[in-house]
Amino acid sequence: MSDFEIRIPARKKQPATDKDNPVVKVSSEAYNALVEIYNESTISMKDIASLLIVEGSKHVVYDKED
């Protein structure tokens, strides 16, 4: 297992349902990084962003208040 961690503060939000079509705004820097990956790929931006989020979520450590 790698030592790679993404530390973020914890909070609660309800997950999307299958009928939802969630939209998330990202910074210009994040969008441009996504475009760079997209330009070298054959899959959609949606699939790339989804893959990066799901794989990145495996490295998140929640800083919960006691």
N, CA, C and O atoms as a Tripos MOL2 file, in Angstrom:
@<TRIPOS>MOLECULE
protein
  264   263    66     0     0
PROTEIN
NO_CHARGES

@<TRIPOS>ATOM
      1 N           0.8490   -1.1860    0.0000 N.3       1 MET1
      2 CA          0.0000    0.0000    0.0000 C.3       1 MET1
      3 C           0.8870    1.2390    0.0000 C.2       1 MET1
      4 O           1.9440    1.2420    0.6310 O.2       1 MET1
      5 N           0.4810    2.2610   -0.6800 N.am      2 SER2
      6 CA          1.2850    3.4730   -0.7820 C.3       2 SER2
      7 C           1.0320    4.3900    0.4170 C.2       2 SER2
      8 O           0.0410    4.2400    1.1310 O.2       2 SER2
      9 N           1.9320    5.3260    0.6190 N.am      3 ASP3
     10 CA          1.7860    6.3090    1.6970 C.3       3 ASP3
     11 C           1.0500    7.5540    1.2120 C.2       3 ASP3
     12 O           0.9430    8.5360    1.9460 O.2       3 ASP3
     13 N           0.5480    7.5190   -0.0040 N.am      4 PHE4
     14 CA         -0.1560    8.6480   -0.5920 C.3       4 PHE4
     15 C          -1.4800    8.8740    0.1240 C.2       4 PHE4
     16 O          -2.3100    7.9670    0.1900 O.2       4 PHE4
     17 N          -1.6870   10.0860    0.6660 N.am      5 GLU5
     18 CA         -2.9150   10.4390    1.3590 C.3       5 GLU5
     19 C          -3.3920   11.8070    0.9060 C.2       5 GLU5
     20 O          -2.5870   12.6980    0.6360 O.2       5 GLU5
     21 N          -4.6940   11.9660    0.8250 N.am      6 ILE6
     22 CA         -5.3160   13.2680    0.6000 C.3       6 ILE6
     23 C          -6.1070   13.5650    1.8570 C.2       6 ILE6
     24 O          -7.0910   12.8830    2.1430 O.2       6 ILE6
     25 N          -5.6910   14.5770    2.6170 N.am      7 ARG7
     26 CA         -6.3310   14.8900    3.8930 C.3       7 ARG7
     27 C          -7.3340   16.0210    3.6870 C.2       7 ARG7
     28 O          -6.9900   17.0800    3.1620 O.2       7 ARG7
     29 N          -8.5810   15.7860    4.1060 N.am      8 ILE8
     30 CA         -9.6320   16.7940    3.9930 C.3       8 ILE8
     31 C         -10.4820   16.7900    5.2580 C.2       8 ILE8
     32 O         -10.6060   15.7580    5.9160 O.2       8 ILE8
     33 N         -11.0750   17.9510    5.6100 N.am      9 PRO9
     34 CA        -11.9720   17.9760    6.7620 C.3       9 PRO9
     35 C         -13.2590   17.2240    6.4390 C.2       9 PRO9
     36 O         -13.7060   17.2150    5.2920 O.2       9 PRO9
     37 N         -13.8460   16.6010    7.4390 N.am     10 ALA10
     38 CA        -15.0530   15.7940    7.2540 C.3      10 ALA10
     39 C         -16.3110   16.6470    7.3900 C.2      10 ALA10
     40 O         -16.3300   17.6340    8.1260 O.2      10 ALA10
     41 N         -17.3620   16.2500    6.6680 N.am     11 ARG11
     42 CA        -18.7150   16.8010    6.8110 C.3      11 ARG11
     43 C         -19.6800   15.8560    6.1150 C.2      11 ARG11
     44 O         -19.2480   14.8730    5.5120 O.2      11 ARG11
     45 N         -20.9690   16.1290    6.1830 N.am     12 LYS12
     46 CA        -21.9920   15.2320    5.6270 C.3      12 LYS12
     47 C         -22.7670   15.8840    4.4830 C.2      12 LYS12
     48 O         -23.1000   17.0670    4.5500 O.2      12 LYS12
     49 N         -23.0490   15.1190    3.4460 N.am     13 LYS13
     50 CA        -23.9230   15.5050    2.3490 C.3      13 LYS13
     51 C         -24.5700   14.2190    1.8490 C.2      13 LYS13
     52 O         -23.9340   13.1640    1.8550 O.2      13 LYS13
     53 N         -25.8120   14.2930    1.4210 N.am     14 GLN14
     54 CA        -26.5080   13.1030    0.9480 C.3      14 GLN14
     55 C         -25.9620   12.6740   -0.4160 C.2      14 GLN14
     56 O         -25.7200   13.5190   -1.2780 O.2      14 GLN14
     57 N         -25.7650   11.3580   -0.6190 N.am     15 PRO15
     58 CA        -25.2950   10.8780   -1.9160 C.3      15 PRO15
     59 C         -26.3730   11.0270   -2.9970 C.2      15 PRO15
     60 O         -27.5640   11.0730   -2.6900 O.2      15 PRO15
     61 N         -25.9530   11.1020   -4.2430 N.am     16 ALA16
     62 CA        -26.8780   11.2040   -5.3730 C.3      16 ALA16
     63 C         -27.5900    9.8790   -5.5840 C.2      16 ALA16
     64 O         -27.0560    8.8150   -5.2730 O.2      16 ALA16
     65 N         -28.7930    9.9570   -6.1120 N.am     17 THR17
     66 CA        -29.5230    8.7470   -6.4770 C.3      17 THR17
     67 C         -29.3460    8.4980   -7.9700 C.2      17 THR17
     68 O         -28.7800    9.3300   -8.6790 O.2      17 THR17
     69 N         -29.8290    7.3560   -8.4460 N.am     18 ASP18
     70 CA        -29.6900    7.0150   -9.8610 C.3      18 ASP18
     71 C         -30.4190    7.9950  -10.7760 C.2      18 ASP18
     72 O         -30.0270    8.1740  -11.9290 O.2      18 ASP18
     73 N         -31.4730    8.6270  -10.2750 N.am     19 LYS19
     74 CA        -32.2230    9.5680  -11.1160 C.3      19 LYS19
     75 C         -31.6010   10.9630  -11.1330 C.2      19 LYS19
     76 O         -31.9850   11.7920  -11.9580 O.2      19 LYS19
     77 N         -30.6640   11.2360  -10.2550 N.am     20 ASP20
     78 CA        -29.9910   12.5340  -10.2340 C.3      20 ASP20
     79 C         -28.9560   12.6160  -11.3560 C.2      20 ASP20
     80 O         -28.4340   11.5990  -11.8120 O.2      20 ASP20
     81 N         -28.6770   13.8160  -11.7790 N.am     21 ASN21
     82 CA        -27.5950   14.0660  -12.7170 C.3      21 ASN21
     83 C         -26.7070   15.1360  -12.0830 C.2      21 ASN21
     84 O         -26.7820   16.3060  -12.4580 O.2      21 ASN21
     85 N         -25.8650   14.7370  -11.1220 N.am     22 PRO22
     86 CA        -25.0990   15.7250  -10.3600 C.3      22 PRO22
     87 C         -24.0910   16.4830  -11.2170 C.2      22 PRO22
     88 O         -23.5000   15.9390  -12.1500 O.2      22 PRO22
     89 N         -23.9180   17.7440  -10.8730 N.am     23 VAL23
     90 CA        -22.9580   18.6100  -11.5520 C.3      23 VAL23
     91 C         -22.0340   19.1830  -10.4920 C.2      23 VAL23
     92 O         -22.4920   19.6300   -9.4400 O.2      23 VAL23
     93 N         -20.7350   19.1700  -10.7630 N.am     24 VAL24
     94 CA        -19.7490   19.7080   -9.8360 C.3      24 VAL24
     95 C         -18.8960   20.7270  -10.5720 C.2      24 VAL24
     96 O         -18.3840   20.4430  -11.6550 O.2      24 VAL24
     97 N         -18.7410   21.9030   -9.9980 N.am     25 LYS25
     98 CA        -17.8590   22.9130  -10.5830 C.3      25 LYS25
     99 C         -16.4430   22.6770  -10.0660 C.2      25 LYS25
    100 O         -16.2490   22.3530   -8.8940 O.2      25 LYS25
    101 N         -15.4640   22.8420  -10.9390 N.am     26 VAL26
    102 CA        -14.0620   22.6870  -10.5570 C.3      26 VAL26
    103 C         -13.3050   23.9600  -10.8990 C.2      26 VAL26
    104 O         -13.7810   24.7940  -11.6690 O.2      26 VAL26
    105 N         -12.1330   24.0940  -10.3230 N.am     27 SER27
    106 CA        -11.2970   25.2620  -10.6080 C.3      27 SER27
    107 C         -10.7770   25.1920  -12.0400 C.2      27 SER27
    108 O         -10.7920   24.1320  -12.6660 O.2      27 SER27
    109 N         -10.3210   26.3210  -12.5460 N.am     28 SER28
    110 CA         -9.7200   26.3590  -13.8870 C.3      28 SER28
    111 C          -8.5100   25.4400  -13.9610 C.2      28 SER28
    112 O          -8.2880   24.7790  -14.9760 O.2      28 SER28
    113 N          -7.7380   25.3980  -12.9000 N.am     29 GLU29
    114 CA         -6.5480   24.5370  -12.8590 C.3      29 GLU29
    115 C          -6.9310   23.0660  -12.9770 C.2      29 GLU29
    116 O          -6.3020   22.3130  -13.7200 O.2      29 GLU29
    117 N          -7.9650   22.6580  -12.2420 N.am     30 ALA30
    118 CA         -8.4260   21.2650  -12.2980 C.3      30 ALA30
    119 C          -8.9940   20.9430  -13.6800 C.2      30 ALA30
    120 O          -8.7360   19.8690  -14.2240 O.2      30 ALA30
    121 N          -9.7580   21.8620  -14.2420 N.am     31 TYR31
    122 CA        -10.3290   21.6550  -15.5790 C.3      31 TYR31
    123 C          -9.2250   21.5080  -16.6260 C.2      31 TYR31
    124 O          -9.2800   20.6260  -17.4830 O.2      31 TYR31
    125 N          -8.2360   22.3720  -16.5450 N.am     32 ASN32
    126 CA         -7.1400   22.3110  -17.5180 C.3      32 ASN32
    127 C          -6.3460   21.0120  -17.3920 C.2      32 ASN32
    128 O          -5.8920   20.4680  -18.3990 O.2      32 ASN32
    129 N          -6.1730   20.5120  -16.1750 N.am     33 ALA33
    130 CA         -5.5120   19.2230  -15.9810 C.3      33 ALA33
    131 C          -6.3490   18.1130  -16.6070 C.2      33 ALA33
    132 O          -5.8090   17.1950  -17.2250 O.2      33 ALA33
    133 N          -7.6660   18.1980  -16.4460 N.am     34 LEU34
    134 CA         -8.5650   17.2170  -17.0500 C.3      34 LEU34
    135 C          -8.4880   17.2650  -18.5720 C.2      34 LEU34
    136 O          -8.4840   16.2220  -19.2250 O.2      34 LEU34
    137 N          -8.4270   18.4610  -19.1360 N.am     35 VAL35
    138 CA         -8.3100   18.6220  -20.5880 C.3      35 VAL35
    139 C          -7.0110   17.9980  -21.0910 C.2      35 VAL35
    140 O          -7.0020   17.3410  -22.1320 O.2      35 VAL35
    141 N          -5.9200   18.1970  -20.3620 N.am     36 GLU36
    142 CA         -4.6400   17.5960  -20.7670 C.3      36 GLU36
    143 C          -4.7430   16.0760  -20.8240 C.2      36 GLU36
    144 O          -4.2540   15.4500  -21.7650 O.2      36 GLU36
    145 N          -5.3760   15.4890  -19.8230 N.am     37 ILE37
    146 CA         -5.5530   14.0340  -19.8100 C.3      37 ILE37
    147 C          -6.4800   13.6150  -20.9520 C.2      37 ILE37
    148 O          -6.2000   12.6430  -21.6540 O.2      37 ILE37
    149 N          -7.5710   14.3380  -21.1370 N.am     38 TYR38
    150 CA         -8.5310   14.0430  -22.1970 C.3      38 TYR38
    151 C          -7.8730   14.0570  -23.5770 C.2      38 TYR38
    152 O          -8.1400   13.1860  -24.4040 O.2      38 TYR38
    153 N          -7.0190   15.0390  -23.8200 N.am     39 ASN39
    154 CA         -6.3670   15.1690  -25.1220 C.3      39 ASN39
    155 C          -5.4250   14.0060  -25.4370 C.2      39 ASN39
    156 O          -5.0820   13.7830  -26.5980 O.2      39 ASN39
    157 N          -5.0140   13.2780  -24.4270 N.am     40 GLU40
    158 CA         -4.1360   12.1200  -24.6190 C.3      40 GLU40
    159 C          -4.8910   10.8010  -24.5150 C.2      40 GLU40
    160 O          -4.2860    9.7310  -24.5800 O.2      40 GLU40
    161 N          -6.2010   10.8730  -24.3540 N.am     41 SER41
    162 CA         -7.0010    9.6950  -24.0890 C.3      41 SER41
    163 C          -8.0270    9.4560  -25.1920 C.2      41 SER41
    164 O          -8.2050   10.2840  -26.0860 O.2      41 SER41
    165 N          -8.6900    8.3210  -25.1120 N.am     42 THR42
    166 CA         -9.7650    8.0240  -26.0530 C.3      42 THR42
    167 C         -11.1140    7.9140  -25.3370 C.2      42 THR42
    168 O         -12.1170    7.5720  -25.9630 O.2      42 THR42
    169 N         -11.1470    8.2000  -24.0280 N.am     43 ILE43
    170 CA        -12.4100    8.1170  -23.2900 C.3      43 ILE43
    171 C         -12.9370    9.5170  -22.9950 C.2      43 ILE43
    172 O         -12.2070   10.5000  -23.1200 O.2      43 ILE43
    173 N         -14.1910    9.6020  -22.6070 N.am     44 SER44
    174 CA        -14.8430   10.8990  -22.3870 C.3      44 SER44
    175 C         -14.2880   11.6140  -21.1620 C.2      44 SER44
    176 O         -13.6990   10.9910  -20.2800 O.2      44 SER44
    177 N         -14.4860   12.9320  -21.1200 N.am     45 MET45
    178 CA        -14.0750   13.7160  -19.9500 C.3      45 MET45
    179 C         -14.8190   13.2550  -18.7120 C.2      45 MET45
    180 O         -14.2450   13.2020  -17.6240 O.2      45 MET45
    181 N         -16.1010   12.9180  -18.8670 N.am     46 LYS46
    182 CA        -16.8990   12.4320  -17.7420 C.3      46 LYS46
    183 C         -16.2850   11.1610  -17.1760 C.2      46 LYS46
    184 O         -16.1580   11.0250  -15.9590 O.2      46 LYS46
    185 N         -15.9030   10.2300  -18.0430 N.am     47 ASP47
    186 CA        -15.3160    8.9720  -17.5800 C.3      47 ASP47
    187 C         -13.9490    9.1920  -16.9320 C.2      47 ASP47
    188 O         -13.6190    8.5300  -15.9480 O.2      47 ASP47
    189 N         -13.1600   10.1060  -17.4680 N.am     48 ILE48
    190 CA        -11.8490   10.4060  -16.8790 C.3      48 ILE48
    191 C         -12.0270   11.0240  -15.4950 C.2      48 ILE48
    192 O         -11.3960   10.5880  -14.5320 O.2      48 ILE48
    193 N         -12.8870   12.0430  -15.3950 N.am     49 ALA49
    194 CA        -13.1140   12.7060  -14.1110 C.3      49 ALA49
    195 C         -13.6580   11.7120  -13.0860 C.2      49 ALA49
    196 O         -13.2350   11.7180  -11.9290 O.2      49 ALA49
    197 N         -14.5890   10.8650  -13.5050 N.am     50 SER50
    198 CA        -15.1490    9.8690  -12.5980 C.3      50 SER50
    199 C         -14.0820    8.9020  -12.1120 C.2      50 SER50
    200 O         -14.0230    8.5910  -10.9230 O.2      50 SER50
    201 N         -13.2490    8.4300  -13.0100 N.am     51 LEU51
    202 CA        -12.1730    7.5110  -12.6500 C.3      51 LEU51
    203 C         -11.1930    8.1610  -11.6740 C.2      51 LEU51
    204 O         -10.8020    7.5440  -10.6840 O.2      51 LEU51
    205 N         -10.7960    9.4020  -11.9490 N.am     52 LEU52
    206 CA         -9.8610   10.0990  -11.0620 C.3      52 LEU52
    207 C         -10.4590   10.3120   -9.6780 C.2      52 LEU52
    208 O          -9.7640   10.1610   -8.6730 O.2      52 LEU52
    209 N         -11.7390   10.6610   -9.6170 N.am     53 ILE53
    210 CA        -12.3860   10.8890   -8.3230 C.3      53 ILE53
    211 C         -12.4980    9.5890   -7.5370 C.2      53 ILE53
    212 O         -12.1750    9.5490   -6.3500 O.2      53 ILE53
    213 N         -12.9560    8.5230   -8.1980 N.am     54 VAL54
    214 CA        -13.1160    7.2460   -7.5010 C.3      54 VAL54
    215 C         -11.7620    6.7140   -7.0290 C.2      54 VAL54
    216 O         -11.6440    6.2660   -5.8890 O.2      54 VAL54
    217 N         -10.7540    6.7540   -7.8760 N.am     55 GLU55
    218 CA         -9.4350    6.2550   -7.4760 C.3      55 GLU55
    219 C          -8.8040    7.1570   -6.4090 C.2      55 GLU55
    220 O          -8.1830    6.6590   -5.4700 O.2      55 GLU55
    221 N          -8.9590    8.4840   -6.5470 N.am     56 GLY56
    222 CA         -8.4420    9.4080   -5.5450 C.3      56 GLY56
    223 C          -9.1180    9.2420   -4.2000 C.2      56 GLY56
    224 O          -8.4950    9.4420   -3.1580 O.2      56 GLY56
    225 N         -10.4020    8.8740   -4.2180 N.am     57 SER57
    226 CA        -11.1450    8.7200   -2.9640 C.3      57 SER57
    227 C         -10.5850    7.5860   -2.1080 C.2      57 SER57
    228 O         -10.8190    7.5450   -0.9000 O.2      57 SER57
    229 N          -9.8620    6.6850   -2.7170 N.am     58 LYS58
    230 CA         -9.2560    5.5750   -1.9700 C.3      58 LYS58
    231 C          -8.0810    6.0420   -1.1070 C.2      58 LYS58
    232 O          -7.5940    5.2920   -0.2610 O.2      58 LYS58
    233 N          -7.6340    7.2640   -1.3170 N.am     59 HIS59
    234 CA         -6.4780    7.8040   -0.5940 C.3      59 HIS59
    235 C          -6.8660    8.9440    0.3490 C.2      59 HIS59
    236 O          -5.9920    9.6100    0.9050 O.2      59 HIS59
    237 N          -8.1560    9.1700    0.5330 N.am     60 VAL60
    238 CA         -8.6140   10.2690    1.3820 C.3      60 VAL60
    239 C          -8.5750    9.8380    2.8540 C.2      60 VAL60
    240 O          -8.9840    8.7340    3.2140 O.2      60 VAL60
    241 N          -8.0750   10.7380    3.6760 N.am     61 VAL61
    242 CA         -8.1020   10.5700    5.1350 C.3      61 VAL61
    243 C          -8.9340   11.7230    5.6740 C.2      61 VAL61
    244 O          -8.6000   12.8870    5.4540 O.2      61 VAL61
    245 N         -10.0220   11.4050    6.3830 N.am     62 TYR62
    246 CA        -10.9190   12.4330    6.9020 C.3      62 TYR62
    247 C         -10.4260   12.9150    8.2570 C.2      62 TYR62
    248 O         -10.2140   12.1170    9.1700 O.2      62 TYR62
    249 N         -10.2470   14.2180    8.3830 N.am     63 ASP63
    250 CA         -9.8730   14.8430    9.6450 C.3      63 ASP63
    251 C         -11.1540   15.2150   10.3820 C.2      63 ASP63
    252 O         -11.6890   16.3080   10.1940 O.2      63 ASP63
    253 N         -11.6480   14.2980   11.2240 N.am     64 LYS64
    254 CA        -12.8950   14.5220   11.9490 C.3      64 LYS64
    255 C         -12.6310   15.1860   13.2810 C.2      64 LYS64
    256 O         -11.6600   14.8690   13.9690 O.2      64 LYS64
    257 N         -13.5170   16.1230   13.6420 N.am     65 GLU65
    258 CA        -13.4120   16.7780   14.9410 C.3      65 GLU65
    259 C         -13.9270   15.8310   16.0020 C.2      65 GLU65
    260 O         -14.8950   15.1040   15.7790 O.2      65 GLU65
    261 N         -13.2910   15.8390   17.1450 N.am     66 ASP66
    262 CA        -13.7430   14.9780   18.2600 C.3      66 ASP66
    263 C         -14.8270   15.6150   19.0650 C.2      66 ASP66
    264 O         -15.3100   15.0220   20.0290 O.2      66 ASP66
@<TRIPOS>BOND
     1     1     2 1
     2     2     3 1
     3     3     4 2
     4     3     5 am
     5     5     6 1
     6     6     7 1
     7     7     8 2
     8     7     9 am
     9     9    10 1
    10    10    11 1
    11    11    12 2
    12    11    13 am
    13    13    14 1
    14    14    15 1
    15    15    16 2
    16    15    17 am
    17    17    18 1
    18    18    19 1
    19    19    20 2
    20    19    21 am
    21    21    22 1
    22    22    23 1
    23    23    24 2
    24    23    25 am
    25    25    26 1
    26    26    27 1
    27    27    28 2
    28    27    29 am
    29    29    30 1
    30    30    31 1
    31    31    32 2
    32    31    33 am
    33    33    34 1
    34    34    35 1
    35    35    36 2
    36    35    37 am
    37    37    38 1
    38    38    39 1
    39    39    40 2
    40    39    41 am
    41    41    42 1
    42    42    43 1
    43    43    44 2
    44    43    45 am
    45    45    46 1
    46    46    47 1
    47    47    48 2
    48    47    49 am
    49    49    50 1
    50    50    51 1
    51    51    52 2
    52    51    53 am
    53    53    54 1
    54    54    55 1
    55    55    56 2
    56    55    57 am
    57    57    58 1
    58    58    59 1
    59    59    60 2
    60    59    61 am
    61    61    62 1
    62    62    63 1
    63    63    64 2
    64    63    65 am
    65    65    66 1
    66    66    67 1
    67    67    68 2
    68    67    69 am
    69    69    70 1
    70    70    71 1
    71    71    72 2
    72    71    73 am
    73    73    74 1
    74    74    75 1
    75    75    76 2
    76    75    77 am
    77    77    78 1
    78    78    79 1
    79    79    80 2
    80    79    81 am
    81    81    82 1
    82    82    83 1
    83    83    84 2
    84    83    85 am
    85    85    86 1
    86    86    87 1
    87    87    88 2
    88    87    89 am
    89    89    90 1
    90    90    91 1
    91    91    92 2
    92    91    93 am
    93    93    94 1
    94    94    95 1
    95    95    96 2
    96    95    97 am
    97    97    98 1
    98    98    99 1
    99    99   100 2
   100    99   101 am
   101   101   102 1
   102   102   103 1
   103   103   104 2
   104   103   105 am
   105   105   106 1
   106   106   107 1
   107   107   108 2
   108   107   109 am
   109   109   110 1
   110   110   111 1
   111   111   112 2
   112   111   113 am
   113   113   114 1
   114   114   115 1
   115   115   116 2
   116   115   117 am
   117   117   118 1
   118   118   119 1
   119   119   120 2
   120   119   121 am
   121   121   122 1
   122   122   123 1
   123   123   124 2
   124   123   125 am
   125   125   126 1
   126   126   127 1
   127   127   128 2
   128   127   129 am
   129   129   130 1
   130   130   131 1
   131   131   132 2
   132   131   133 am
   133   133   134 1
   134   134   135 1
   135   135   136 2
   136   135   137 am
   137   137   138 1
   138   138   139 1
   139   139   140 2
   140   139   141 am
   141   141   142 1
   142   142   143 1
   143   143   144 2
   144   143   145 am
   145   145   146 1
   146   146   147 1
   147   147   148 2
   148   147   149 am
   149   149   150 1
   150   150   151 1
   151   151   152 2
   152   151   153 am
   153   153   154 1
   154   154   155 1
   155   155   156 2
   156   155   157 am
   157   157   158 1
   158   158   159 1
   159   159   160 2
   160   159   161 am
   161   161   162 1
   162   162   163 1
   163   163   164 2
   164   163   165 am
   165   165   166 1
   166   166   167 1
   167   167   168 2
   168   167   169 am
   169   169   170 1
   170   170   171 1
   171   171   172 2
   172   171   173 am
   173   173   174 1
   174   174   175 1
   175   175   176 2
   176   175   177 am
   177   177   178 1
   178   178   179 1
   179   179   180 2
   180   179   181 am
   181   181   182 1
   182   182   183 1
   183   183   184 2
   184   183   185 am
   185   185   186 1
   186   186   187 1
   187   187   188 2
   188   187   189 am
   189   189   190 1
   190   190   191 1
   191   191   192 2
   192   191   193 am
   193   193   194 1
   194   194   195 1
   195   195   196 2
   196   195   197 am
   197   197   198 1
   198   198   199 1
   199   199   200 2
   200   199   201 am
   201   201   202 1
   202   202   203 1
   203   203   204 2
   204   203   205 am
   205   205   206 1
   206   206   207 1
   207   207   208 2
   208   207   209 am
   209   209   210 1
   210   210   211 1
   211   211   212 2
   212   211   213 am
   213   213   214 1
   214   214   215 1
   215   215   216 2
   216   215   217 am
   217   217   218 1
   218   218   219 1
   219   219   220 2
   220   219   221 am
   221   221   222 1
   222   222   223 1
   223   223   224 2
   224   223   225 am
   225   225   226 1
   226   226   227 1
   227   227   228 2
   228   227   229 am
   229   229   230 1
   230   230   231 1
   231   231   232 2
   232   231   233 am
   233   233   234 1
   234   234   235 1
   235   235   236 2
   236   235   237 am
   237   237   238 1
   238   238   239 1
   239   239   240 2
   240   239   241 am
   241   241   242 1
   242   242   243 1
   243   243   244 2
   244   243   245 am
   245   245   246 1
   246   246   247 1
   247   247   248 2
   248   247   249 am
   249   249   250 1
   250   250   251 1
   251   251   252 2
   252   251   253 am
   253   253   254 1
   254   254   255 1
   255   255   256 2
   256   255   257 am
   257   257   258 1
   258   258   259 1
   259   259   260 2
   260   259   261 am
   261   261   262 1
   262   262   263 1
   263   263   264 2
@<TRIPOS>SUBSTRUCTURE
     1 MET1         2 RESIDUE 1 A MET
     2 SER2         6 RESIDUE 1 A SER
     3 ASP3        10 RESIDUE 1 A ASP
     4 PHE4        14 RESIDUE 1 A PHE
     5 GLU5        18 RESIDUE 1 A GLU
     6 ILE6        22 RESIDUE 1 A ILE
     7 ARG7        26 RESIDUE 1 A ARG
     8 ILE8        30 RESIDUE 1 A ILE
     9 PRO9        34 RESIDUE 1 A PRO
    10 ALA10       38 RESIDUE 1 A ALA
    11 ARG11       42 RESIDUE 1 A ARG
    12 LYS12       46 RESIDUE 1 A LYS
    13 LYS13       50 RESIDUE 1 A LYS
    14 GLN14       54 RESIDUE 1 A GLN
    15 PRO15       58 RESIDUE 1 A PRO
    16 ALA16       62 RESIDUE 1 A ALA
    17 THR17       66 RESIDUE 1 A THR
    18 ASP18       70 RESIDUE 1 A ASP
    19 LYS19       74 RESIDUE 1 A LYS
    20 ASP20       78 RESIDUE 1 A ASP
    21 ASN21       82 RESIDUE 1 A ASN
    22 PRO22       86 RESIDUE 1 A PRO
    23 VAL23       90 RESIDUE 1 A VAL
    24 VAL24       94 RESIDUE 1 A VAL
    25 LYS25       98 RESIDUE 1 A LYS
    26 VAL26      102 RESIDUE 1 A VAL
    27 SER27      106 RESIDUE 1 A SER
    28 SER28      110 RESIDUE 1 A SER
    29 GLU29      114 RESIDUE 1 A GLU
    30 ALA30      118 RESIDUE 1 A ALA
    31 TYR31      122 RESIDUE 1 A TYR
    32 ASN32      126 RESIDUE 1 A ASN
    33 ALA33      130 RESIDUE 1 A ALA
    34 LEU34      134 RESIDUE 1 A LEU
    35 VAL35      138 RESIDUE 1 A VAL
    36 GLU36      142 RESIDUE 1 A GLU
    37 ILE37      146 RESIDUE 1 A ILE
    38 TYR38      150 RESIDUE 1 A TYR
    39 ASN39      154 RESIDUE 1 A ASN
    40 GLU40      158 RESIDUE 1 A GLU
    41 SER41      162 RESIDUE 1 A SER
    42 THR42      166 RESIDUE 1 A THR
    43 ILE43      170 RESIDUE 1 A ILE
    44 SER44      174 RESIDUE 1 A SER
    45 MET45      178 RESIDUE 1 A MET
    46 LYS46      182 RESIDUE 1 A LYS
    47 ASP47      186 RESIDUE 1 A ASP
    48 ILE48      190 RESIDUE 1 A ILE
    49 ALA49      194 RESIDUE 1 A ALA
    50 SER50      198 RESIDUE 1 A SER
    51 LEU51      202 RESIDUE 1 A LEU
    52 LEU52      206 RESIDUE 1 A LEU
    53 ILE53      210 RESIDUE 1 A ILE
    54 VAL54      214 RESIDUE 1 A VAL
    55 GLU55      218 RESIDUE 1 A GLU
    56 GLY56      222 RESIDUE 1 A GLY
    57 SER57      226 RESIDUE 1 A SER
    58 LYS58      230 RESIDUE 1 A LYS
    59 HIS59      234 RESIDUE 1 A HIS
    60 VAL60      238 RESIDUE 1 A VAL
    61 VAL61      242 RESIDUE 1 A VAL
    62 TYR62      246 RESIDUE 1 A TYR
    63 ASP63      250 RESIDUE 1 A ASP
    64 LYS64      254 RESIDUE 1 A LYS
    65 GLU65      258 RESIDUE 1 A GLU
    66 ASP66      262 RESIDUE 1 A ASP
